Amino acid sequence: MYLTKKIKEDIFKKHGTKAENTGSAEGQIALFTFRINHLTEHLKQNKKDFNTERSLVKLVGKRRALLDYLTKKDILRYRAIVKELGLRK
């Protein structure tokens, strides 16, 4: 499995406030970005996997909603996470 407990802990430790706080917007955005990147690579090899494509679109929408929330809540946190993850926009 590509997403183990250790990988999740590392993501939340690096981008969230701490490893135990899995509910922070930054941590969730970083986790969604990791999953989106993995699914994108999968779809490059499996072009006709439409279920994965639908999952990818849903994840992108969830990440976008969290980024919109951060924009309204705290623009500095939004700018920091976008720069840190290298997201467009």
N, C-alpha and C positions, 0 to 999 in steps of 0.2 A: 504494500500500500504506500502511496506516495506521501500521504499526510499522516505522520505518526505523532504520538503525544509529544515526543522530544522536539519535533519541528514546530509544532504549535506553541510550545513553551518558549522556544527561541524567538518566534515571531512576536509573541506578546511581550516578552522581555525587552526586545529591541525597540518595538514601535509603541507599545502601550505604556502605562504608568509602571506596572510591575507584572510579573508572570501570573499572579493569581487573579488579576483584574482583567477578565476576558470580556467585559462589557464595555470597555472604553471604545469610543468611536475610532480612534487611531488604530487600535489593535484589530478591530473588526475589518477596517478598510485594508490593512496590511494582509490579513488572512484572505480576504476576498481577492486581493491582487495576486497573491500566490496561487490560489486556485484558478483564477482566470488565466494566468500565464501557463499553467499546466494544461488546462483544457484547450487553449489555443494551439499548443504544440501537438496535442492529440489530434485536433481537427486538421492540422496540416497533413498528417499521414492518413487520416480516415475521413475523407471528404463527404462521404454519404452517411455519416453518423448523425442523424438529425436529432436524436434525443439529447446527445451531448451538446449540440448546437443550441437547442432550446435552453438547456441548463446554463450554458454560457451567457446567453442573452439575459436570463433571469438574474444571474450573479452580477452582471454589469449594471443592471437596473438597481439592485440592492446597494451596490457600492456607490452609484450615483446619488441615491437617496441619502445615504450617510454623508457623502460629501456636501450635498445641499444643506443638510442639517448643520454640519460644521461651519458652513459659510454664514448661516444665520446666527449661530451661537457664538462663534469666536473665529474671526477671519484670520488671525495670526496662526492658530492651530491648523486651520485649513491650508494655509500657504506652506507651513512647515511640512505637513504630511505629503502634500503634492510634490514638493521639491525633493523630499527624502525618497519617495517611491518612484520618482521620475514619470509622473502621470502627465498627460497632456491636459491643459486647461487649469 
